[in-house]
Amino acid sequence: MDPLLYLGGLVVMFLLWIKVKGLDYVIVHQRWIFVCLFLLPLSVIFDVYYYVRAWLIFKMCSAPKLHDQRVRDIQRQVREWSKEGGKTYMCTGRPGWLTVSLRVGKYKKTHKNIMINMMDILEVDTKRQVVRVEPLANMGQVTALLNSIGWTLPVLPELDDLTVGGLVMGTGIESSSHIYGLFQHICIAYELVLADGSLVRCTEAENSDLFHAVPWSCGTLGFLVAAEIKIVPAKPWVKLHYEPVRGLQNICKCFTEASENKQNTFVEGIQYGLDTAVIMTGTMTDHAEPDKINRIGLHFKPWFFKHVEGYLKGDNTGVEYIPLRQYYHRHTRSIFWELQDIIPFGNNPVFRWLFGWMVPPKISLLKLTQGETIRRLYEQHHVVQDMLIPMKHLQAAITRFHQDIDVYPLWLCPFLLPPGRGMVHPKGQEEELYVDIGAYGEPKVKHFEAKASTRQLEKFVRDVHGFQMLYADVYMDREEFWEMFDGQLYHRLREELGCKEAFPEVYDKICQVGLLSDICNKLRGTFWQHRGSEVPPDLKARPGVRGKKHHWPSLDGAVAPTLQWSPDRRRG
Ligand SMILES: Cc1cc2nc3c(=O)[nH]c(=O)nc-3n(C[C@H](O)[C@H](O)[C@H](O)COP(=O)(O)OP(=O)(O)OC[C@H]3O[C@@H](n4cnc5c(N)ncnc54)[C@H](O)[C@@H]3O)c2cc1C
């Protein structure tokens, strides 16, 4: 009885404390209480549910059978939208809080939500070395299946919850990207439902323009319903070499050399200060030296970035063998280093042993429960940015990051950028080595101001022909945005495929300053519709308009609609 009374007393005191301080104060300043008591257990329930579901579906082989039906359902929704007059833009119906990106798109409330309930792995073809997946299949699911049968994706972005759709339509990167490129570069086919409801497959050879335009378009060219992705044989271990490096020049030199060396399957740097970093290089191996095995994924192990920092503090190099899947998800438990701001004692050994198995809380649940105050605090006093910079400008870039935001650790991940005609490619016709500089945390510069400081960084990135990842807060104006990204192919396809009436422009969808212009643009579209029978100028080249059959070969042949222009169709 005594322990029960004691516990009851504690609960009463806790509730009184919340009453005195106010719930808002507790959620903002002692967020860990809420996270530990509610979000961690909920996250476990979520994970177990999704794991069992994915396992059952794969075992019953039901995904391929259901897939076609799900695609038809999306086509039906798009056609219904069209029949109703296409009054608002369309977007995926996945709630904004469920995504990894910190932004919660307000457009979800105003646009027509197309429900895409597709989260399965459809087929693993080891002969062709290809896996075919639905867009909501996530990285945790993919590694769980592929690694268990001896295969892997050549580029496997770290966080379990990142989805194939998000990684194709946004972007994805991993420490093997210096060999294979970004996530989009390991994809060999996309299947999309277009604005007219037709289903289209695109590859390098078939509908090649669309294939190149899809990555980074953030769902503004069509709905992804499946992707075919290359797979490569996997080995059970990663032999990882840790090298502490001091001096900025030295860091840049060592990191560039490691990234240029194709013998390294994995290359990653964590920079702990302007002059200190640890550079890690790894290869996959079949065997491990038993005394050097480190199972970093076990719940009681230190957070990976803290473990790595140990090599810097001790000023010693080291070699370890890490199980492949645990290596891939090395930053999952601490969400890189974001979790230290939410659970400050999360890396304490007692916490790790007792509760480490529940960590991390789901990013989606963190977003769902953050409330307006925390969201604003985060926006103003927290940076989450990934800037992609040509490797030759690495030193200038790190100096710039230091002056403008001073956030450490910085994540350094090299990648190869092949020439292309989509939104993101190097300036010339040659492939070029780039580096993703990821800054996640609280800026230490006194003069930090979210908009002004980010704009300064964005200008630097444009000047060196770099790119900003679009999941983060983007403060560029439209002109600056299209100076950074190549919009030629993208805009042409939006005209040809009738996207201008169906989806917002990517800038309007993701940019801070673009959010308002999104609404204005749609109003302008509605204005055109009210003007009567004349075809809006941007629709003149649209396939199907004025009775032309559209030229995108469709997978569902006769069932696919060919949009015929008629004034009343536009008004519904
Ligand atoms: C905390 C954090 C950690 C991160 N870690 C990594 C990392 O380790 N490695 C890495 O590479 N990146 C990382 N990122 C960036 C990440 O790659 C992008 O945020 C990614 O685009 C988000 O993936 P998501 O699955 O949540 O996609 P979403 O945010 O759901 O989607 C991204 C865009 O694609 C569109 N889209 C999604 N599915 C479809 C579809 N089926 N049809 C049409 N459009 C669609 C959405 O509308 C949206 O515009 C991280 C981001 C954050 C905030």
The ligand as an SDF file (V2000), in Angstrom:
LIG
                    3D

 53 58  0  0  0  0  0  0  0  0999 V2000
   14.6990   15.9760  -38.6480 C   0  0  0  0  0  0  0  0  0  0  0  0
   14.9940   15.6680  -40.0830 C   0  0  0  0  0  0  0  0  0  0  0  0
   15.8880   14.6750  -40.4140 C   0  0  0  0  0  0  0  0  0  0  0  0
   16.1710   14.3810  -41.7170 C   0  0  0  0  0  0  0  0  0  0  0  0
   17.0660   13.4010  -41.9890 N   0  0  0  0  0  0  0  0  0  0  0  0
   17.3600   13.1070  -43.2470 C   0  0  0  0  0  0  0  0  0  0  0  0
   18.2820   12.0740  -43.5450 C   0  0  0  0  0  0  0  0  0  0  0  0
   18.8060   11.4410  -42.6680 O   0  0  0  0  0  0  0  0  0  0  0  0
   18.5750   11.8220  -44.8360 N   0  0  0  0  0  0  0  0  0  0  0  0
   17.9650   12.5120  -45.8410 C   0  0  0  0  0  0  0  0  0  0  0  0
   18.2340   12.2540  -46.9740 O   0  0  0  0  0  0  0  0  0  0  0  0
   17.0930   13.4850  -45.5810 N   0  0  0  0  0  0  0  0  0  0  0  0
   16.7750   13.8010  -44.3270 C   0  0  0  0  0  0  0  0  0  0  0  0
   15.8810   14.7970  -44.0540 N   0  0  0  0  0  0  0  0  0  0  0  0
   15.2590   15.5300  -45.1660 C   0  0  0  0  0  0  0  0  0  0  0  0
   14.2100   14.6590  -45.8580 C   0  0  0  0  0  0  0  0  0  0  0  0
   14.8640   14.0260  -46.8930 O   0  0  0  0  0  0  0  0  0  0  0  0
   13.1050   15.4140  -46.4810 C   0  0  0  0  0  0  0  0  0  0  0  0
   12.4600   16.0860  -45.4480 O   0  0  0  0  0  0  0  0  0  0  0  0
   12.1430   14.4540  -47.1800 C   0  0  0  0  0  0  0  0  0  0  0  0
   11.6680   15.0400  -48.3530 O   0  0  0  0  0  0  0  0  0  0  0  0
   10.9970   14.1930  -46.2160 C   0  0  0  0  0  0  0  0  0  0  0  0
   10.5850   12.9440  -46.3110 O   0  0  0  0  0  0  0  0  0  0  0  0
    9.0840   12.5900  -45.9040 P   0  0  0  0  0  0  0  0  0  0  0  0
    9.0320   11.1310  -46.1100 O   0  0  0  0  0  0  0  0  0  0  0  0
    8.6520   13.1180  -44.5930 O   0  0  0  0  0  0  0  0  0  0  0  0
    8.2920   13.3150  -47.1090 O   0  0  0  0  0  0  0  0  0  0  0  0
    7.1170   14.4080  -47.1430 P   0  0  0  0  0  0  0  0  0  0  0  0
    7.4930   15.5700  -46.3420 O   0  0  0  0  0  0  0  0  0  0  0  0
    5.8550   13.6720  -46.8920 O   0  0  0  0  0  0  0  0  0  0  0  0
    7.1680   14.7250  -48.6720 O   0  0  0  0  0  0  0  0  0  0  0  0
    8.0850   15.6210  -49.2490 C   0  0  0  0  0  0  0  0  0  0  0  0
    7.4000   16.2480  -50.4730 C   0  0  0  0  0  0  0  0  0  0  0  0
    7.0800   15.2380  -51.4200 O   0  0  0  0  0  0  0  0  0  0  0  0
    5.6920   15.2410  -51.6990 C   0  0  0  0  0  0  0  0  0  0  0  0
    5.2320   13.8570  -51.8000 N   0  0  0  0  0  0  0  0  0  0  0  0
    5.4070   12.8700  -50.9150 C   0  0  0  0  0  0  0  0  0  0  0  0
    4.8280   11.7460  -51.3480 N   0  0  0  0  0  0  0  0  0  0  0  0
    4.2690   12.0380  -52.5400 C   0  0  0  0  0  0  0  0  0  0  0  0
    3.5290   11.2870  -53.5000 C   0  0  0  0  0  0  0  0  0  0  0  0
    3.2410   10.0180  -53.3200 N   0  0  0  0  0  0  0  0  0  0  0  0
    3.1040   11.9030  -54.6120 N   0  0  0  0  0  0  0  0  0  0  0  0
    3.3710   13.2050  -54.8110 C   0  0  0  0  0  0  0  0  0  0  0  0
    4.0660   13.9620  -53.9510 N   0  0  0  0  0  0  0  0  0  0  0  0
    4.5130   13.3860  -52.8400 C   0  0  0  0  0  0  0  0  0  0  0  0
    5.0250   15.9460  -50.5330 C   0  0  0  0  0  0  0  0  0  0  0  0
    3.8320   16.5590  -50.9380 O   0  0  0  0  0  0  0  0  0  0  0  0
    6.0850   16.9480  -50.1230 C   0  0  0  0  0  0  0  0  0  0  0  0
    5.9920   18.1080  -50.8770 O   0  0  0  0  0  0  0  0  0  0  0  0
   15.5640   15.1060  -42.7580 C   0  0  0  0  0  0  0  0  0  0  0  0
   14.6600   16.1080  -42.4390 C   0  0  0  0  0  0  0  0  0  0  0  0
   14.3750   16.3940  -41.1190 C   0  0  0  0  0  0  0  0  0  0  0  0
   13.4040   17.4790  -40.8100 C   0  0  0  0  0  0  0  0  0  0  0  0
  1  2  1  0
  2  3  1  0
  2 52  2  0
  3  4  2  0
  4  5  1  0
  4 50  1  0
  5  6  2  0
  6  7  1  0
  6 13  1  0
  7  8  2  0
  7  9  1  0
  9 10  1  0
 10 11  2  0
 10 12  1  0
 12 13  2  0
 13 14  1  0
 14 15  1  0
 14 50  1  0
 15 16  1  0
 16 17  1  0
 16 18  1  0
 18 19  1  0
 18 20  1  0
 20 21  1  0
 20 22  1  0
 22 23  1  0
 23 24  1  0
 24 25  2  0
 24 26  1  0
 24 27  1  0
 27 28  1  0
 28 29  2  0
 28 30  1  0
 28 31  1  0
 31 32  1  0
 32 33  1  0
 33 34  1  0
 33 48  1  0
 34 35  1  0
 35 36  1  0
 35 46  1  0
 36 37  1  0
 36 45  1  0
 37 38  2  0
 38 39  1  0
 39 40  1  0
 39 45  2  0
 40 41  1  0
 40 42  2  0
 42 43  1  0
 43 44  2  0
 44 45  1  0
 46 47  1  0
 46 48  1  0
 48 49  1  0
 50 51  2  0
 51 52  1  0
 52 53  1  0
M  END
$$$$
